[in-house]
Amino acid sequence: MRARESGWSYIELLATVTILVVGVIALMKGFFDGSRLTETARETTLLNAACRNVVETLRTVPFNGVVAQYGSGSGRDRFWCGPEGVVSFSAMNNAWAQGRIEFFNNESAIPSSFANLSGGFDLNANGTVEAQPVSDFKILPVRVTCDVAPPSQSRPVTLELILMEVN
């Protein structure tokens, strides 16, 4: 009887090994999730910086020419960002992120995400909400969207702002 009480039974050994395996798996999952969260935070920070760089670029252009220079059909409505944060409006071989710029100068077709302007707004302050794009706007709703190239599991960063003519 004493010989049986002195060692571990197979059931005790199996339970101990199971608890250790579950613990190691949980620890590995914690490290993996933490690493993924850190990478997502890093991506988001870099995407925000890319969007800010694009907005700063837009601010250097004369207000009445911003749509012509960076709007749809200009060839500069898409941008790429290198790992160092440099924004380029021509495709880069080492692009880390890519994005697009959208201007909403059609007074009757402003997206609902621009809550106070949604559905129509007199962008050129002439007293009429026109049904076609205007070129003499005083304010201009803009959306800058940036995502990792190629798109990752994280969501893209979208920045919506209103550019204003400053006299």
N, C-alpha and C positions, 0 to 999 in steps of 0.2 A: 504494500500500500504506500509506503514512503517513497518508492521509486517513481510512482505516478505523480506525486505531489511536488516533486523537486524541480520539474522542468515546465516549459510552456506547452500548452496543448495546441493542436493545429488551429483550433478556432480562435484562440487568443492571438496567435501569430498572424492569421488571416485578417483579423479585425485591426491589428496594429498597422500592418502593411497598407490596408485600405485607407485608414485615417491619414497615414503619411502621404500616400499617392494623391488623395483629395486635397490635402494641404499644399503639396507642391504644385498641383494643377491650378489651384486658386491663386497662389503666389505668382505663377507665370502669367496668368490672365491679368492680374493686377499690373504687372510690369508692362505687358502688351498694351493694355488700355491707357496707362499713363503715358507711354511713348506715343501712342496715336493722338491723345489729347494735346500733347506738347507740339506735335507736328501740325495739327489743325490750328492751334493758336499761332504758330509761326507763320503758316500760310495766310491766315486772316490778317495778321499784322502787315505782312508784305503786300497783300492785295489792297489794304487800306492805303498804304503808302503809294502804291501805283496809281490809285484813283486820285489821291491828293496831287500827285505830280501832273496828271492829266489836267486837272482843274487849274492848276497854276499855269500850265501851258495855254489853256483857253483864255485865261485872264490877261495874257500878254498880247493877244490879238485885238485889234480895234473891234469894238462891240458890233458895229454894223456889218463886219465881214466874217464873223465867227462861223456862221452857218455855211457860207460859201467855202471857207477854208477847211472846215472839219465836219460838215454835214454829209448826209447820205449822197453818194455819187461823187464826192470830192476825192475819194481814194485815201482820205485821212480819217475816215470815220471808224476805222479799226486801229488798234494799237497793240504793241507787244512790249513786254517788260523783261529785261534781263535780270539775272540773279543779283546784280549789284543795285537794282532799283532804277536803272536808266530806262526811260520810256522812249520808244521809237515808233514812228508811224509807217515804217516799212518792215516787212517780216524779218525776223532775226533768227539765225540758226540756233542760238543758245537761249531762245526765249523761255523764260520761266512762267510767265503769265501772258494772257491775251485778253483783249477787251474790246468794247465798242462804245461809241458815243452816239446818243440819240437826242435830237433837238425837236421840240414840240412847238412849232411856229404856226400850226393850223389852229386858229382860235376856237373852232367848234369841235375839235377832236383832241382834247387834252386828257390824258389817262386819269383814272380815278385815284391813282396813288398820289397825285397832286391834289389833296383833299379840297382846298379852298378854291382851286381853279377848275376842278373836275367838271366836264361837260361843256365848258365854254367860258372864255374869259377874253376881255378886250386887251390883247397884248400890246397893241399900238396906241391905245388911249384915244381912239378917234370916235368913240361913242357907239360903235357897232361891232358885234361879234360876227366876223366874216366866216364864210364856209370854205375858204381856201387858205393856203399858207400866206402869211404876210411877211414882208421884208423890212418894214419900217417899225419893227417891234421896239418897245421900251423896256420890257422884261421878257425873259426867254427861259421857259422850263427846259431843263437838261437832265438826262439820265446817263450816268457813266457806270458800266457794268464790267467787272473784271473777274476772271477765273483762272485757275492754274491750267497751264498748257502741257499736256492734254488735260481736259477736265478731270478733276479728282472726285473723291467721295464727298468732299466738303462742298458747301453751297457757295455760289459765287457772291462776291461783294457788290452791292448795288448802291450807288450814291445818287440821290436826287437832289437837285438844287435849282435855284432860280437865279440866272444871271441878270444883272440890271445895268442899264446905261448910267454911268456916272458922269455928270457934267463938270 
